[in-house]
Amino acid sequence: MTMLAVFRSRAQSLDCVSRLRGEGVPAQAVSTPKEAGVGCGVSVRFDEAFLPRVSALLKRRAYSSFSGIMRRAGNTFVFL
């Protein structure tokens, strides 16, 4: 299932994508859906199977612009 790590900072989201890829996690930078309510943010898209690894990286890096994790629910996304 598709998940998103939502950021308010483009630079931090791109840093996260780069670090995840370096750890072997397939991740992409995507536009943040309007349901997130963070304006023009950039999110990191990844598969749910990698959630533990993504969560560990987010905890280690403590990104100041990180808003939360969203999961696809039908045609929309919702925060966990």
N, C-alpha and C positions, 0 to 999 in steps of 0.2 A: 504494500500500500504506500502511496506517495505521502511524504511528510515534508514540512517546511520548518526551517529555523528562521524566524523572522527578526530582521535587523532594521534599525532606523538609519544606519550608516552604510553607505556603499563600500567604503574602504574596509570596514570591519567584516562585512559579509564576504567580500572578495578574499580577504585574508583567511577567513574560515574555510572557504572553498579550496583554496590552495593547500592549507594544512590538512584538510580531510583527504584530498587527493594524494598528498604525500604519505598518508597513512593507509592508502589503498581503498579508501571509501569513494565510490563513484558519486560525485556531487556536482550540481550545476547552480549557477547564479540565475535567478528568475525574478520577475517583477512580483512584488508583494501583492496578494489579492486584497481587494477593498474590505473584505470581512475582517482583516487584521486591524483596521483603523489607525494605521501609522503613516498615512500619506503616501509619499513616493518611495517607500523603502525598497530594499532589495533583499530577497530571501534566498536561502540555500535549500535547494530541493535534493532529497535523498530518499532511499527506500527504507521502510520501517525496520527491515532486518538489521540496519546499521544504527538504529536508535541508541543502543548502549555506547557505541564508540563515539557517536556525535555528542551525546550528553556528556561523556567524559571530557572531550575536547572543550566543549563550552564551559564546563566547570573549571578546567585548568586555566583557560585563557581569560575568563571573567570579562567578556566583552561588555563595555558600558552601554552599547546601543542594542544589545540583545533584548528582544521583547517576549519571546516564548516560542514554543513548538506548536505547530498546527498540523492536523491530520485531515486528509480528504474525507469528506462525508457526502457522498453523492456528487453533485455538481458544485459543491462549495467546500470551504475549509473551516474548521473549528479549532479553537485552542484546546489543548489537553487540559 
